[in-house]
Every structure is written in C-alpha cells, then in structure tokens.
C-alpha cells in the first residue's frame, strides 16, 4: 500500500459482512496514471477509426472469454446473478453497436457559403484528450462502459472511477483490458472514494457522471470551476399513468416489472403510479396478487426474483419513506418490511392512500415500492406526473398507442414509454435529454452519445481575394459603398 492511500472496506450485499477491501489511489498515484493516459492519447487519436474499431473488437473477445469470472464478481458486488450475466452481455453488445455505428458519424462535411460564394468550409471533429467517468453501484459494469466505449472510439483516453460499493469486478475487467495493450494505454479503471472523484474532475477535459442529484451538483460545480463540460445522468421519480381503457393484465404486469426490476434500483424505474378511478380497485387487487407471488433470491442466489439492496444504507432510505407515508395515512397492502439476512431485502411493496405530501411520491426511492394513487380525469393525472423536480422518464398505458402518445406528449420527461414502462433501459438508439434536475448535457443515447466527445472545428477557406482594411473605411459610406 502506498503511503497515504486510503483503505476502503466493502460489504457483501447478501451477507452484510465486509469481505473485500482495496486501496484508493493516492493523489500522486492518480496524477501519474492520468498523465500517462493523456500522454498516450495522441497515439490513440492518430490511429484510424478502423484501427480503433479493431482494437475494441479484440477487447470484446477478451471480455467474453472472461465472462464467467466477471459475472461471478458482479454477482458478489450486487447480490444478483441473472442481471450480472446480462451486464456482461450488454457491454459486449455496446461494443458491437458503437463499432458498427461510429463510421457513419462524425463525418467531415464540405460546403460553400451561400452568402459569400468565394468562401468554402470543411468541418473537423476533435476529440477531448482525456475523459473522466464516475459510475454508480446499481449496474456496475454497464454504467462504467456506456460512456467509455463511444469516447474511446472517438479518440479519447478514458479514466473510470467505478463505485467503491461495487469494486470486485474491476480486477477481471482490467485483466481483459490488459490483454489488449493498445487499449490498456488509454483506458483504466480505479475505484476510490470522494477524493478520487474530485481529483479526477479537476484533471480531465470532460466528465461523465451517473448518480444522485446531490452528488451531481458537486460534480457540475467542480467541472464549472475547471471550465470543462459535464454530462450528468441523475435521479428520477418516474410516473406511470394508466387510463380507464388500459388492459388490466398488461397494466399490472408492466407496473410490477418496471417498479421492481433490479429491486427498483434503476434510474428509469417507475416510482409512482396514477390509475384512473374507474379501474383503480381491480387494478390494485390484481397488482397485489401478482406482487405477493414475487420471492426474494434468498437464500439461493439462483432462485427467486428480488435481489438485495446493493448498498445496504439504501434500505434505510426506503424504510424511512414507507414510514413517512404510513404516518400520513398510507396503507401497506403487501411487503413493507425490510428483511435482514445480513444483507437487506424488500419484497414488492404496494402502497395505497398516498398523496404528494409524502416523500415516497416526491423523492427518488430506489427500491421495489409501488405507491398507487387514483385520478378522476387525465388533466389531473398529467399535472400530478409533472409535479416535482425530476424529469428523467415516464410511462403511459392506455387502450391504444394513439391515446397513450397523446398523453405522453404532455409529460415533462426525457423518455416516455407507451403501453410499457422503463423502455429507455432497453433501447439506446434514440436521443433523449433529461428534464429538470434529472440531468445535464448531451444525450448518452443515439448519435449524440458518440458526437458529444468531440469539439467541432471548422476550416474556412478563402478562394478569392481577402478584404483589406480599406473596405471598412468610414468614407466608403459617402461613396455608396458598404463593407
């Protein structure tokens, strides 16, 4: 351990016991690593895009070759196995997607000025030298590489600070990167605490952050002090609106999945449900019936559906929100009690009698909680959906897609799932922006997810005679001449 480094202990989300530890980099170690990445970036940028694509595809092979080891590490990090498996597949898929798309993006364009025909111009895309990424604990691998892969293809060097809550997968991930020496020169992962994150922001040319609004504000302020762009994907409190024409089975299936997938620990999780009064009672009855059938993956990680809270302290946040709601008149129809098996679980929890006085309806929950509120008319539902400080995503379930879309157009959020929920977790082709406090900066989805890692430069060419200083002499006006 280097002198002055911080030893960080890590709890297992299933047992609650400390079973892993790592040394955060010292300031000197981090500075050296960042300087090395920056020094290597010029060679990386000088490679052709085809060469960078080939290198990323070689890394994909190494990543997949170690998938069983990476999956096991992610399962220890998160307490769930199926989603750990899907994360490894997702990273491979992101490499496939971006290596296929990149050649059609950032294409230099040439044109002639319409107002000054003697002027032509050509664009140039200049990558940021060094991109810093600070990623969260809920999807450790996916959210490390969702920004890193397009940044690398753009020609940037990348330093990733994964969450200190879920660092076990970093070792095998680094082994896969080290197997491709050209990539290892410009890509590095190093977990650390707050000090590591702060120094990272101070040292890079652009930063990508995924996490809470509170921490996102600190990252944005630090980035502003150093005059670099910050791409922020922050919290959500996503609403789901269900009309009287909705199919009850579809509505309850979507509600349960989009609130409880990954134990509700996903930014795009549905966190509040508004149901037309005409179908409210049968909807709630059917939802509770389905929710009660969902089991935790305890004691066997390969059984059940609901995993533990990845970060044990989040269980305390969720419990406090449930208690607040009950104290103000809400009723718990199923679930509602944190199960402590060393780690902490919560079965799907349906709440009724809720309103916007309760924190569970206005703040991010990040747990498998389903507060359901009735509405009398759609204007009321839209107004309720648009209340609050978040605008990440939302959903609408109606009898037809046309009805759902008409409502979705009125909701202030970046991605609206129609006759489904949380679709932004599955579809990355479409650009979207976060509204309100849910984010800042260019879209990480669609072409912008690649193009935001470039500064666009224009090369302006003069084919005729350049103007002289005499052209702006005041006397020209009396002679009927204008510049």
C-alpha positions in Angstrom: 0.0 0.0 0.0 1.4 3.4 -1.0 2.0 5.9 1.8 -1.1 8.0 2.4 -3.5 5.8 0.5 -7.0 5.1 1.9 -8.0 1.5 2.7 -11.7 1.1 1.7 -13.6 -1.9 3.1 -16.6 -3.3 1.1 -19.6 -5.1 2.4 -21.2 -8.1 0.7 -24.8 -7.2 -0.2 -26.1 -10.7 0.6 -24.3 -11.3 3.9 -23.8 -7.8 5.1 -20.2 -8.7 6.0 -17.0 -7.0 5.0 -15.4 -9.5 2.6 -13.4 -7.2 0.3 -11.1 -4.3 0.6 -9.0 -2.1 -1.8 -6.6 0.8 -1.6 -7.8 4.0 -3.2 -5.0 5.7 -5.2 -3.0 8.4 -3.5 -3.1 11.8 -5.2 0.4 11.2 -6.6 -0.6 7.8 -8.0 -3.7 9.2 -9.6 -1.8 12.1 -11.1 0.7 9.7 -12.6 -2.0 7.5 -14.1 -3.8 10.4 -15.6 -0.7 11.9 -17.1 0.1 8.5 -18.7 -3.3 8.3 -20.2 -3.1 11.8 -21.5 0.4 11.2 -23.0 -0.9 8.0 -24.8 -4.0 9.8 -26.2 -2.1 11.4 -29.1 -1.1 8.0 -30.4 -4.6 6.7 -29.9 -6.1 9.6 -31.8 -3.6 9.2 -34.6 -4.9 5.7 -35.3 -7.6 5.4 -37.9 -11.1 4.8 -36.8 -10.9 1.3 -38.4 -7.9 0.6 -36.2 -9.7 1.7 -33.0 -12.7 -0.4 -34.0 -10.4 -3.4 -34.5 -8.8 -2.9 -31.0 -12.2 -2.5 -29.4 -13.4 -5.7 -31.1 -10.3 -7.5 -29.8 -11.1 -6.3 -26.3 -14.7 -7.7 -26.8 -13.2 -11.1 -27.4 -11.1 -10.9 -24.2 -14.1 -9.6 -22.2 -16.3 -12.5 -23.4 -13.5 -15.0 -22.7 -13.5 -14.0 -19.1 -17.3 -13.7 -18.8 -17.7 -16.4 -16.1 -15.2 -14.7 -13.8 -16.7 -11.2 -14.4 -20.2 -12.5 -13.8 -19.2 -14.1 -10.5 -17.5 -10.9 -9.4 -20.6 -8.8 -10.4 -22.8 -11.3 -8.6 -20.8 -10.7 -5.4 -20.9 -7.0 -6.0 -24.7 -6.8 -6.4 -26.1 -9.9 -4.9 -27.9 -11.0 -8.1 -26.8 -13.4 -10.8 -29.2 -13.0 -13.8 -28.6 -9.3 -14.1 -24.9 -9.7 -13.6 -25.0 -12.1 -16.6 -27.0 -9.5 -18.6 -24.5 -6.8 -17.8 -21.6 -8.8 -19.3 -23.7 -9.4 -22.4 -24.7 -5.7 -22.5 -21.1 -4.5 -22.5 -20.3 -6.8 -25.4 -23.4 -5.5 -27.2 -22.4 -1.9 -26.7 -19.1 -2.6 -28.4 -20.9 -4.2 -31.3 -23.3 -1.3 -31.6 -20.8 1.5 -31.4 -18.2 -0.1 -33.7 -21.0 -0.6 -36.3 -22.3 3.0 -35.9 -19.2 5.1 -35.5 -18.1 5.1 -39.2 -21.3 6.8 -40.2 -20.9 9.5 -37.5 -18.5 12.4 -37.2 -18.1 12.5 -41.0 -16.3 15.6 -42.2 -18.6 17.8 -44.3 -17.6 20.3 -47.0 -19.7 23.1 -48.3 -19.7 26.6 -49.9 -21.1 29.6 -48.2 -24.4 30.7 -49.7 -23.8 34.4 -48.8 -20.1 34.5 -49.8 -19.6 32.2 -52.7 -15.8 32.6 -52.6 -15.8 31.0 -49.2 -15.9 27.3 -48.7 -15.5 25.4 -45.4 -14.9 21.9 -44.0 -15.7 20.5 -40.6 -13.2 18.7 -38.3 -14.1 16.6 -35.3 -11.5 17.0 -32.5 -11.8 14.5 -29.6 -11.3 15.5 -26.0 -8.0 14.3 -24.8 -9.0 12.8 -21.5 -12.5 11.9 -20.4 -13.3 11.1 -16.8 -16.2 8.8 -15.9 -17.7 8.4 -12.4 -20.1 5.5 -12.3 -22.6 4.2 -9.7 -23.2 0.9 -7.9 -26.6 -0.2 -9.3 -25.3 -1.5 -12.7 -21.5 -1.5 -12.1 -20.2 -2.8 -15.4 -22.9 -1.3 -17.7 -22.6 2.2 -16.4 -18.8 2.1 -16.4 -18.7 1.4 -20.1 -21.8 3.0 -21.5 -19.9 6.3 -21.9 -16.4 4.9 -22.2 -16.9 2.8 -25.3 -18.1 5.7 -27.6 -15.4 8.0 -26.0 -12.7 5.6 -26.9 -13.9 5.2 -30.4 -13.9 9.0 -30.7 -10.2 9.0 -29.9 -10.3 10.0 -26.3 -8.3 8.4 -23.4 -10.6 7.4 -20.6 -10.3 7.1 -16.8 -13.2 5.4 -15.0 -13.8 5.6 -11.3 -16.3 2.8 -10.5 -18.3 3.0 -7.3 -16.4 2.0 -4.1 -19.6 0.0 -3.2 -19.1 -2.5 -6.1 -15.4 -2.8 -6.9 -15.0 -6.6 -7.1 -15.5 -6.8 -10.9 -12.7 -4.2 -11.6 -9.9 -6.8 -11.3 -11.2 -9.2 -14.0 -12.3 -6.2 -16.2 -8.7 -4.8 -16.0 -7.4 -8.3 -17.0 -9.5 -8.2 -20.1 -8.2 -4.7 -21.0 -4.5 -5.6 -20.2 -4.8 -8.4 -22.8 -5.1 -5.7 -25.5 -2.0 -3.5 -24.8 -3.0 -0.7 -27.2 -6.3 -0.3 -25.3 -4.7 -0.5 -21.9 -2.6 2.6 -22.7 -5.8 4.7 -22.9 -8.3 3.0 -20.7 -8.1 2.5 -16.9 -10.5 1.7 -14.1 -9.7 2.6 -10.5 -12.3 2.6 -7.7 -11.9 5.2 -5.0 -13.7 7.5 -2.7 -14.8 11.1 -2.9 -11.2 12.4 -3.0 -10.5 10.3 -6.1 -13.6 11.6 -7.8 -12.8 15.2 -7.0 -9.3 15.0 -8.3 -10.5 13.2 -11.4 -12.9 16.1 -12.3 -10.1 18.6 -11.7 -7.7 16.7 -14.1 -9.8 15.8 -17.2 -11.2 17.6 -20.2 -14.7 16.3 -19.9 -16.6 14.3 -17.2 -19.5 11.9 -17.3 -21.3 11.2 -14.1 -24.2 8.9 -13.2 -25.7 9.1 -9.8 -27.7 11.2 -7.4 -28.7 14.8 -7.8 -26.8 15.8 -4.7 -23.5 14.4 -5.9 -24.2 15.5 -9.5 -24.4 19.1 -8.2 -21.0 18.8 -6.7 -19.5 17.3 -9.9 -21.1 20.0 -12.0 -19.8 22.8 -9.8 -16.3 21.3 -9.8 -16.5 20.9 -13.6 -17.6 24.6 -14.0 -14.7 25.8 -11.9 -12.3 24.0 -14.2 -14.3 25.0 -17.3 -15.0 21.6 -18.7 -18.2 20.0 -19.9 -20.2 17.8 -17.5 -22.6 15.1 -18.8 -24.8 14.2 -15.9 -27.4 11.4 -15.7 -29.0 11.9 -12.4 -32.0 10.7 -10.3 -35.6 10.2 -11.2 -39.1 9.8 -9.7 -40.7 8.4 -12.8 -44.5 8.4 -13.1 -46.7 5.8 -14.8 -50.2 6.9 -15.9 -52.8 4.2 -16.5 -56.1 5.1 -18.2 -59.5 3.6 -17.9 -59.1 1.9 -21.3 -55.9 0.1 -20.4 -55.8 -3.7 -20.4 -55.6 -4.7 -16.8 -53.2 -7.6 -17.3 -50.8 -5.5 -19.3 -51.0 -2.6 -16.9 -50.3 -4.7 -13.8 -47.6 -6.7 -15.5 -45.8 -3.6 -16.7 -46.2 -1.9 -13.3 -44.7 -4.8 -11.4 -41.8 -5.3 -13.7 -40.9 -1.6 -14.2 -41.0 -0.8 -10.4 -39.3 -3.9 -9.1 -36.7 -4.9 -11.8 -33.3 -4.9 -10.2 -35.0 -4.3 -6.8 -36.1 -0.9 -8.1 -32.5 0.2 -8.1 -32.5 1.7 -11.6 -32.7 5.3 -12.6 -35.6 4.7 -15.0 -37.7 2.6 -12.5 -41.3 3.6 -12.2 -41.7 5.1 -8.7 -45.3 6.4 -8.6 -48.4 5.0 -10.4 -51.5 7.0 -11.2 -54.6 5.0 -12.2 -58.0 6.1 -13.4 -60.6 5.9 -10.7 -62.8 3.7 -12.9 -60.3 0.8 -12.8 -58.4 1.7 -9.6 -59.8 -1.1 -7.3 -59.5 -4.0 -9.7 -56.0 -2.7 -10.7 -54.8 -2.6 -7.1 -56.3 -6.0 -6.3 -54.6 -7.7 -9.3 -51.3 -5.9 -8.7 -51.2 -7.0 -5.1 -52.0 -10.6 -6.2 -49.0 -10.6 -8.6 -46.7 -8.7 -6.2 -47.3 -11.3 -3.4 -46.1 -14.1 -5.8 -42.6 -12.5 -6.2 -40.0 -14.0 -4.0 -36.6 -12.7 -2.9 -33.4 -14.5 -4.2 -32.7 -15.6 -0.6 -31.1 -17.9 0.5 -30.2 -19.1 -3.0 -29.0 -16.5 -5.5 -30.2 -18.7 -8.3 -33.8 -18.8 -7.1 -36.4 -16.0 -6.6 -36.6 -12.7 -8.4 -35.9 -9.8 -6.0 -32.2 -9.3 -5.1 -30.9 -7.5 -2.0 -30.2 -3.8 -1.8 -26.8 -3.5 -3.4 -26.0 -0.6 -1.0 -27.4 -1.5 2.4 -27.9 2.1 3.5 -30.4 2.5 0.7 -32.7 0.1 2.6 -32.8 2.6 5.4 -33.8 5.4 3.0 -36.7 3.2 1.6 -37.9 2.2 5.1 -38.0 5.8 6.2 -40.1 6.8 3.1 -42.5 4.0 3.8 -42.8 5.0 7.5 -43.4 8.6 6.4 -46.2 7.6 4.1 -47.8 5.4 6.7 -47.6 8.2 9.3 -49.6 10.4 6.9 -52.3 7.9 6.1 -51.0 5.5 3.5 -51.7 1.7 3.8 -49.3 -1.1 3.0 -51.1 -3.9 1.2 -48.1 -6.2 0.8 -44.4 -6.1 1.6 -43.3 -3.1 3.5 -40.9 -4.8 5.9 -37.1 -4.8 5.4 -35.9 -8.4 5.7 -32.5 -8.6 7.3 -30.5 -11.7 6.4 -27.2 -10.0 7.0 -27.9 -8.2 3.7 -31.2 -6.5 3.3 -34.2 -7.4 1.1 -37.6 -5.9 0.5 -40.4 -7.8 -1.2 -42.6 -5.8 -3.7 -44.5 -3.3 -1.6 -47.8 -1.8 -2.7 -49.0 1.3 -1.0 -52.4 3.0 -1.3 -53.9 6.1 0.2 -50.8 8.0 -1.0 -50.5 11.7 -2.0 -47.9 14.3 -2.7 -47.4 15.2 0.9 -45.4 12.0 1.2 -41.7 11.7 0.3 -42.4 8.4 -1.4 -44.3 10.3 -4.1 -41.9 13.2 -4.5 -38.4 11.9 -3.8 -36.4 9.2 -5.5 -37.0 5.8 -3.7 -34.7 3.3 -5.4 -36.4 0.3 -4.1 -39.3 -2.1 -5.0 -42.1 0.1 -3.8 -45.3 0.8 -5.7 -47.3 3.7 -4.5 -50.7 3.8 -6.3 -52.9 6.9 -6.5 -56.3 7.3 -8.2 -57.2 10.2 -10.5 -60.5 11.4 -11.8 -59.5 12.9 -15.2 -56.4 12.8 -17.4 -55.6 16.5 -16.9 -55.3 15.8 -13.2 -53.0 12.8 -13.9 -50.7 14.8 -16.2 -50.5 17.6 -13.6 -49.5 15.1 -10.9 -47.0 13.5 -13.2 -45.4 16.9 -13.9 -45.1 17.9 -10.3 -41.7 17.8 -8.7 -38.1 18.3 -9.5 -37.4 15.3 -11.7 -37.9 14.6 -15.4 -35.9 11.5 -16.3 -38.6 9.3 -17.9 -42.2 8.2 -17.6 -44.8 5.8 -18.9 -48.4 5.7 -20.2 -50.6 2.7 -20.6 -53.9 3.1 -22.5 -56.2 1.2 -24.7 -54.4 2.3 -27.8 -50.9 3.6 -28.6 -52.5 6.7 -30.1 -54.2 7.5 -26.8 -51.0 6.8 -24.9 -48.9 9.0 -27.2 -51.3 11.9 -26.9 -50.9 11.8 -23.1 -47.1 11.1 -23.3 -46.6 14.3 -25.3 -47.8 16.3 -22.3 -45.4 14.8 -19.7 -42.2 16.7 -18.9 -39.6 13.9 -19.1 -36.9 12.8 -21.5 -38.2 9.3 -22.4 -41.8 8.3 -22.4 -42.7 4.6 -22.7 -46.0 4.0 -24.4 -48.0 0.9 -23.4 -45.0 -0.3 -21.5 -42.6 1.1 -18.8 -38.8 1.8 -18.4 -38.1 1.2 -22.1 -35.1 3.5 -22.1 -33.2 0.7 -20.3 -33.7 -1.5 -23.4 -33.5 0.9 -26.3 -30.3 3.1 -26.8 -30.8 4.2 -30.4 -32.9 7.2 -29.6 -31.6 10.5 -28.4 -33.2 12.0 -25.3 -32.5 14.7 -22.7 -33.2 14.6 -19.0 -35.6 17.3 -17.9 -35.4 19.4 -14.7 -32.9 18.0 -12.1 -32.6 14.6 -13.7 -29.6 15.5 -15.8 -27.5 17.9 -17.8 -25.6 17.8 -21.1 -25.9 15.9 -24.4 -27.8 12.6 -24.7 -25.8 9.4 -24.0 -28.2 7.7 -26.3 -28.4 7.9 -30.1 -25.7 9.5 -32.2 -25.1 12.2 -29.6 -23.7 9.5 -27.3 -20.7 9.5 -29.6 -20.6 13.0 -31.0 -20.5 14.7 -27.6 -17.0 13.5 -27.2 -15.8 15.8 -30.0 -15.4 19.5 -30.3 -16.4 20.6 -33.7 -14.0 22.8 -35.6 -14.5 24.5 -39.0 -11.8 25.2 -41.5 -12.8 28.2 -43.6 -11.2 28.7 -47.0 -10.9 31.9 -49.0 -10.9 31.2 -52.7 -11.0 34.8 -53.8 -9.2 38.0 -52.7 -9.3 38.7 -49.0 -10.8 42.0 -47.8 -8.4 44.9 -46.9 -8.7 47.4 -44.1 -9.8 50.0 -46.7 -13.0 48.1 -47.1 -14.2 49.3 -43.7 -13.1 53.0 -44.1 -15.9 55.4 -43.0 -15.6 57.3 -46.2 -17.0 54.3 -48.1 -20.4 55.1 -46.9 -20.4 58.6 -48.6 -19.3 56.9 -51.8 -22.2 54.5 -51.6 -20.0 51.5 -50.7 -20.8 49.1 -47.9 -18.4 46.5 -46.3 
